[in-house]
């Protein structure tokens, strides 16, 4: 997975794989899904990303199973 941020247009692109999109669906005014030929999500585009999300920090947490998250919570 790759996350690209285009500062000049305030756009975030979340690429979930390397397949080429064949269709784009608008979920809302600023959020678009790109789908491959089989209907699988290839990427997500977020316009006005700095308003819609906190871009100063991105974190990745790998969860082995659902119980792990519950055990880690205080």
Buried (B, 14 or more C-beta within 10 A) or exposed (E): EEEEBEEEEBBBBBBBEEBEBEEEEEEEEBBBBBBBEEEEBBBBBBBBBBEBEEBEEEEEEEEEEEEEEEEEEE
